[in-house]
Amino acid sequence: MRILYMVSVVLTAALQLNAQSTRAGADITLRNFKFADGESLPELRIHYIALGSPHRDANGTVRNAVLILHGTTGSGNGFLSRTFAGELFGPGQLLDTARFYVILPDGIGHGGSSKPSDGLHARFPRYSYDDMVDAQHRLLVEGLKVDHLYLVMGTSMGCMHAWVWGERYPTFVDKLVTLACAPTQIAGRNRMMRKMILDGIRSDPDWRGGDYTAPPERGLRTALAMLFIMTSSPMQQQKTAPTRDSADAYITSYVNSHLRSTDANDMIYAFDASRDYDPSSKLESIRASVLAINSADDVVNPPELGLMEKLMPRVAHGRYVLIPISDRTRGHGTHSMPAVWKGYLAEFLEQSP
């Protein structure tokens, strides 16, 4: 059932100074959801936040829907921060919710959507990025009655989902903005870091194959420390912790604070979902216009690999932007700093599909 919200209330919360806004929104239940590996769930819950209203053309097709997709272990609620919503969703801004219907879903295994920690633990279906995108598509079509997207924009994992959208549903979306990823399989150090996260948890005796009664703290500490390295920026962390003691205190505080809110099975599933991601063989099939943005201080997607320069020429309507390191960039986390890259977004949105 479609649940309507007072957009002004949600948007006001989004623009508050407190970046930790309370999650608001609704759930859609997808019946008989079948996963790519053959498993299924009779009911799959997808949580989402919707800002604005859909506008339809003379044929009844929605023309102003924008889907924004979060990163690994995140949620749609993260986009309600001052640094993201405050830069994009307000009056007169690029994705002003008085003009656009902005949809912020939680991916399978994340946020308020169905996930292992709901009760199935390691018996939860082993979902993939294709499954996550298919669930997003069903949320739109079955739940929100949205039959077309003007824009899909994704950060990190959501960036990879955007590439999958372009190939899996080539006529459904006009524009793609991919932030902090590459349209090829995860290999090299990127894959190694992910494997260290998975192995760190699974090798903890307290994990017990996923049926733990108390969190496998040693494994989680290892995993969270690696996640910190993946998403941080050397320049910014040197500023934040310029001495030995401050560096020790900072990373200890980070791990301790995230330990309380991280479920080991949810984290394993979230990182494992990237195992078969590889859109590189079908880049020529993408019909949408694409703006790909990476930052030069991204440890996860280091520019010296030259991947984007090799892959982007195969995208018919694609542009690649590499943001140089500066006081404004935040490593991999630059994807969630529109103040750094919204000038490129403005140019892109002015172009016809």
N, C-alpha and C positions, 0 to 999 in steps of 0.2 A: 504494500500500500504506500502510495506517495505521501510523504509527510512534508508539509510546508513550514517554513521558518520565517521569522521576522528578520529579514536581511540586516536591517539597521542594527539590531541587537548584537548579532554575530560580528558584524563588521566593526562595531564599536569596540568589542572585546579584542578583535584582531589588532586594533591600532593602539591599544593601551601600552604603557611603557613596560609592563610586565611581560616578558617573552614567554613565560610559562602559563599561557592562557588555559583555562579549563576546557577540556575537550567538549565540544558540542556537536550535534549532528543527528544522524539517524542510521538505522541498520536496514539493509535489504537482505532477505534470505533467498539464496539461489537453490532451487530444488534439484536434486539428483545431479550434482556436479561431478563430472567425470574428468579425472586427471589424465595427463598424457601417458603415464605408465600403466594405465588400466584400472587403477584404484578409483574409488568414488566415495562420496559422502551424500547421504540423503538430504542434508541441509548444510549449506555453507553460508555463513554470515559475513557480509561485507559492510564495514562501517564507512561512512563518508560524511563530509561537510559540504554543503552547497551554499554558495553566495550569489545573489542576483537571481535573475529569472531568464528562462529560455525565450528566445525570439525566433519566430518561424517565418519563412518566406511564403509567397503565394501558393506554393505547392505543399506547405506544411512541414518543410524540412528545417530543422534547427540550424541556425547560422552563426550563433554567438557563443557556443559552448567551448570552454577551455578546461582541459584536464591536466592537473599538475600532480606529478608523481614523486614520492619521497624516496629516500635512500634506505640502505640496509639498516635494520633495527629501528627505523624512524616511524613516523605516522603523518597523516595529512595535517594533524593539529600543529605540527612544527612550522607550517607555512603561515600560521597566524601571528608570527612574531613581528615586532616593530621593524626589524631589519629586512623582513621579506614583505609581509602584507603592507607594512607602512610605506614601502617604496613602490608597490605595484597596484594595490587594490583600491586606493582611495579616490576621491573625486578628482577627475582630470588626469589621473595617472594611466599608465599604459594598459592595465587590465582593470580599469574602473568597473566595479561590480554593478554600477548603474547601467553599464553598456554590455558587460559580458556575464555569462553564466559560468562561474568558476566552481569546479568540482574537485574536491580534495579527498580521494579515497585512501583508506588504509589497505595496503596489500595483504594478500593471504599470509597468515603467520605474523602479522604486525598489528600494533595498536588495538583497536576495538574489533577487528575482524577475527574470524575463527583461526585458532592457533594451537600448537601442541599443549601449551600450559593450561588450556581450558579443561583438560582432563584426559585426552588420549595419549599425551606424552609422546614417546617414541613410536606409538602406533598411529600417529597422525599421518595422512598420506604425504609422501615425499614430493612436495610440489616443486615446480620449475618456473622459470620466468614466463614460458609460454602459458602455463596454467594461470599465473598471476594476471597476465594481459587478457586472457580469455574471460577471467572473472570480472575485470574492469569493463570489458565490452558488454558482458551480460548485465552488469550494474546499470550501465547507460541505457541499453536497449530495453531490457525488461523492467528495470526498476524506475528509471527516470524518464523513460520514453524519449531519449535523445538518440536521433538517428544519424547525426553527423557532428564532427568536431572541427571547429575552426583551428584549434591549436592543441597539441600535446606538448607539454614541457616537463622534463624530468631531470632530477638531480641524482648523480651517482647511480645507484640501482635503478632509480626512476629514469635516468638518462638511458640506460640499457633497455628498459621497458619501452621507451620512446622509439628506439630503433626497431624493436620487435613489432610495435604498433605499425610502423611504416611498411613493414613487409607482410605482416599477418592480415592487416586490414587496409590495403593500399588506397581504396576509394573512400574510406570513412573519414579521413582527416586531411585538412588542407596544408597545415604547417607543423613542423617538428622543431623544437628547440632542445638540444641535448647538451647537458651541462656536466662535465667531468666524467667522461668515459670514452671508449673507442668501440666501433662496430666490428669487433672481432673477438675470437675466443679469449678467455682469461688464461694467460700463460705466464711464464717467467716469474719474476719476483711477486707480481700481483697474485698469482695462483699460490705461490709459496706462502705468502702471508696469510691467505685464507686457510690453507691447509694447517698452518701452525695454530690458528684459532680453533679449528675443528679438533685437531689432535690434542691440544691443550686441555680441552674439556673432556674428551672421550678417554684420555689416559688417566684421569683422576679416578681413583677407586670409588670415590663417593658418587660418581655419576651413575653407576649401577645400570648401565645400558639404557639410561633414560628414566628409570623407575626409582629415582632418588626420593628420599623423604626429607632430606636436608640439602640445601644447595651445595654442589661440588665446588667449594670456594676456591681451592687451589687452582683448579682448571679455569674457573671464571676469571681469576686474577690474571692469569697468563693471557687469556683471550682479550680481556679489556685493555691490558697493556699494549698488545699488538694493535688493537683497534685504534688506540690513541696515536700510535706511531703512524698508522695509515692515514689518519685524517688531520694530523697536525702539520704545522709549518715551521721549519727550522728557524726562520727569521723571527717569527712571532713568539715562538717558545723561548728563544734567547732573550727577547725583551721581557717576557713574562717572568722568566726564572734566570736571571743573569748570574746567580751564584750557585755553588754546589748545594748548599743547604736549602735554598729556595726551590731548586729543581727537584730535590728529593721530596720536599713537602708538597709540591704541586702534583707530581704524579701519584703520590700516595693518596692525596685528597681526591683526585680524579677517580682512581680505581675504587676507593672506598664508597664514594657517593654513587657510582654507577652499579656497584655490586648489589646494592639494596633493591634496585629496580630492574635487574636483568635476570631473565630465566634462561637456564642453560640450554634446555631443549629448543626454546624459541630461537636462541642465538645460533645453535647448530643448524637448524632448518633454514634460517635466513641466509646464512653464508653458503650452505650446500646448494641452495636453489640456483646458484650461478654456474653449476657444474657443466651444463651443456649449452650455455649461451654462446652463440656464434652466428651473427647475422651476415658475416662477410661474404658468403656465397651468393646472396640474393640482393646485394645493394642496388643493382640495376633495376630491380622491380619496384623500387620506392618511387611513388608518383608525387608525394608531398614535397613542398619546399623545405629545405633543412638548413638550420643554423646550428652548427656544432661549436661549442665554446669550451676550451680547456684552459687551465692556468699553468704557468711554467714551473711553479713550485709544488705541483701536485705529485706526491710520492707514489700514489696509486697509478697515475697515468703520466709518467715522466716523458716530456717531449723529445728527449734525445733518442727515444726508440724509433721515431719517425713513422709511427703507424698511421697517423691521420693523413700525412702527406701522401701516403701510398693508397689509402682507402677512399678518401673524399673525391678524387677525380672520377670515381665510378658512380657517384651519386649525381643523377641528372640535374637536379636543381639544388645543389648544396654549396654552402660556404663554411669554411673553417676559420675560427679565430683563436689565436693563442695569446692569452693575456700575460704580459711580462710581469715578473716579480716586482712588487712595490710594497710600500707601507700599507696599502689597502687590501692586498691579497692575503688569503688565509689558507694557502695550500689547497688540499682537496676540498676544504670547506668553503672555498670561494664560490662554489656552486650556489650557496644560499645567501650570497651577498649581492643582491641586484644593483646596489649602488655602484658596484664595480663594472657590471656588464650591461646595464639596461640601455645604454646608448646604442649598443649593437642590436638589442631587441627592438628598440624603437625603429631603426632603419629597416629591420626585417619585417615588422608588422605593416610598414607602409607599402611594401611590395605586394603586388597582386599575386594570388595563389598560382 
